Amino acid sequence: MIREELEKLVAPEIVKQILATEHERVSLTVEKEAGLGLTVSKVGGRGYLPKMMDYPQNEAGRAIVAFGAGELC
């Protein structure tokens, strides 16, 4: 499906370059909810870690995401 959409917009050689950069991913649906606890998995803001710990990052300096698996449905 992505290939067909891209082919409508850009040249075939560009489509090939774009698709070569594709990575495995997860799709999430996010709902706004007030009053979440400090240690509950959530999107946005800062995660909860003790002050003496740094937030984990990958080699590019981007934050690594973590979810409580028991909270996913």
Order of alpha helices (4+ residues) and beta strands (2+ residues): alpha-alpha
